[in-house]
Amino acid sequence: YSALFGVHEKLSETFGHRLGAVEFPPKKFWHMDSEAINQRREALTKYFHQVIQNVDTHLLLERLFLKLQVVS
């Protein structure tokens, strides 16, 4: 989760206003059972779909993800 939140922060720095009202899902769930895990997965999927729809510079996103893979 923290690595994905780092991606969100970097996207916010890079694209700022172009992200619009895209919000990163909250970190904490009280009970991390299978339902909560699925909800988090769905929320993160929705987040990244919204990012892609709001940011038309896919090459920069690709570079950011590749850089994060190397660092992680």
CNS distance restraints for C-alpha pairs under 8 A (distance, minus, plus):
assign (resid   1 and name CA) (resid   5 and name CA) 6.15 0.50 0.50
assign (resid   1 and name CA) (resid  27 and name CA) 7.35 0.50 0.50
assign (resid   2 and name CA) (resid   6 and name CA) 6.14 0.50 0.50
assign (resid   3 and name CA) (resid   7 and name CA) 6.47 0.50 0.50
assign (resid   4 and name CA) (resid   8 and name CA) 6.33 0.50 0.50
assign (resid   5 and name CA) (resid   9 and name CA) 6.26 0.50 0.50
assign (resid   5 and name CA) (resid  24 and name CA) 7.48 0.50 0.50
assign (resid   6 and name CA) (resid  10 and name CA) 6.22 0.50 0.50
assign (resid   7 and name CA) (resid  11 and name CA) 6.08 0.50 0.50
assign (resid   7 and name CA) (resid  64 and name CA) 7.86 0.50 0.50
assign (resid   7 and name CA) (resid  65 and name CA) 7.88 0.50 0.50
assign (resid   7 and name CA) (resid  68 and name CA) 7.97 0.50 0.50
assign (resid   8 and name CA) (resid  12 and name CA) 6.10 0.50 0.50
assign (resid   8 and name CA) (resid  24 and name CA) 7.00 0.50 0.50
assign (resid   9 and name CA) (resid  13 and name CA) 6.21 0.50 0.50
assign (resid  10 and name CA) (resid  14 and name CA) 6.08 0.50 0.50
assign (resid  11 and name CA) (resid  15 and name CA) 5.68 0.50 0.50
assign (resid  11 and name CA) (resid  16 and name CA) 7.28 0.50 0.50
assign (resid  12 and name CA) (resid  16 and name CA) 4.72 0.50 0.50
assign (resid  12 and name CA) (resid  17 and name CA) 8.00 0.50 0.50
assign (resid  12 and name CA) (resid  19 and name CA) 7.10 0.50 0.50
assign (resid  15 and name CA) (resid  19 and name CA) 6.32 0.50 0.50
assign (resid  15 and name CA) (resid  55 and name CA) 7.34 0.50 0.50
assign (resid  16 and name CA) (resid  20 and name CA) 7.77 0.50 0.50
assign (resid  18 and name CA) (resid  54 and name CA) 6.10 0.50 0.50
assign (resid  18 and name CA) (resid  55 and name CA) 6.13 0.50 0.50
assign (resid  19 and name CA) (resid  51 and name CA) 6.30 0.50 0.50
assign (resid  19 and name CA) (resid  54 and name CA) 5.49 0.50 0.50
assign (resid  19 and name CA) (resid  55 and name CA) 6.42 0.50 0.50
assign (resid  20 and name CA) (resid  54 and name CA) 7.12 0.50 0.50
assign (resid  22 and name CA) (resid  47 and name CA) 6.75 0.50 0.50
assign (resid  22 and name CA) (resid  50 and name CA) 6.42 0.50 0.50
assign (resid  22 and name CA) (resid  51 and name CA) 6.79 0.50 0.50
assign (resid  23 and name CA) (resid  47 and name CA) 6.89 0.50 0.50
assign (resid  24 and name CA) (resid  44 and name CA) 7.46 0.50 0.50
assign (resid  24 and name CA) (resid  47 and name CA) 6.29 0.50 0.50
assign (resid  25 and name CA) (resid  40 and name CA) 7.47 0.50 0.50
assign (resid  25 and name CA) (resid  43 and name CA) 6.06 0.50 0.50
assign (resid  25 and name CA) (resid  44 and name CA) 6.50 0.50 0.50
assign (resid  25 and name CA) (resid  47 and name CA) 7.37 0.50 0.50
assign (resid  29 and name CA) (resid  36 and name CA) 6.90 0.50 0.50
assign (resid  31 and name CA) (resid  36 and name CA) 6.76 0.50 0.50
assign (resid  32 and name CA) (resid  36 and name CA) 5.25 0.50 0.50
assign (resid  32 and name CA) (resid  37 and name CA) 6.03 0.50 0.50
assign (resid  33 and name CA) (resid  37 and name CA) 6.25 0.50 0.50
assign (resid  34 and name CA) (resid  38 and name CA) 6.16 0.50 0.50
assign (resid  35 and name CA) (resid  39 and name CA) 6.19 0.50 0.50
assign (resid  36 and name CA) (resid  40 and name CA) 6.17 0.50 0.50
assign (resid  37 and name CA) (resid  41 and name CA) 6.17 0.50 0.50
assign (resid  38 and name CA) (resid  42 and name CA) 6.09 0.50 0.50
assign (resid  39 and name CA) (resid  43 and name CA) 6.06 0.50 0.50
assign (resid  40 and name CA) (resid  44 and name CA) 6.13 0.50 0.50
assign (resid  41 and name CA) (resid  45 and name CA) 6.10 0.50 0.50
assign (resid  42 and name CA) (resid  46 and name CA) 6.09 0.50 0.50
assign (resid  43 and name CA) (resid  47 and name CA) 6.12 0.50 0.50
assign (resid  44 and name CA) (resid  48 and name CA) 6.27 0.50 0.50
assign (resid  45 and name CA) (resid  49 and name CA) 6.21 0.50 0.50
assign (resid  46 and name CA) (resid  50 and name CA) 6.19 0.50 0.50
assign (resid  47 and name CA) (resid  51 and name CA) 6.24 0.50 0.50
assign (resid  48 and name CA) (resid  52 and name CA) 6.16 0.50 0.50
assign (resid  49 and name CA) (resid  53 and name CA) 6.25 0.50 0.50
assign (resid  50 and name CA) (resid  54 and name CA) 6.13 0.50 0.50
assign (resid  51 and name CA) (resid  55 and name CA) 5.87 0.50 0.50
assign (resid  52 and name CA) (resid  56 and name CA) 6.82 0.50 0.50
assign (resid  52 and name CA) (resid  58 and name CA) 7.55 0.50 0.50
assign (resid  57 and name CA) (resid  61 and name CA) 6.82 0.50 0.50
assign (resid  58 and name CA) (resid  62 and name CA) 6.12 0.50 0.50
assign (resid  59 and name CA) (resid  63 and name CA) 6.24 0.50 0.50
assign (resid  60 and name CA) (resid  64 and name CA) 6.15 0.50 0.50
assign (resid  61 and name CA) (resid  65 and name CA) 6.20 0.50 0.50
assign (resid  62 and name CA) (resid  66 and name CA) 6.14 0.50 0.50
assign (resid  63 and name CA) (resid  67 and name CA) 6.04 0.50 0.50
assign (resid  64 and name CA) (resid  68 and name CA) 6.20 0.50 0.50
assign (resid  65 and name CA) (resid  69 and name CA) 6.24 0.50 0.50
assign (resid  66 and name CA) (resid  70 and name CA) 6.46 0.50 0.50
assign (resid  67 and name CA) (resid  71 and name CA) 6.32 0.50 0.50
assign (resid  68 and name CA) (resid  72 and name CA) 5.94 0.50 0.50
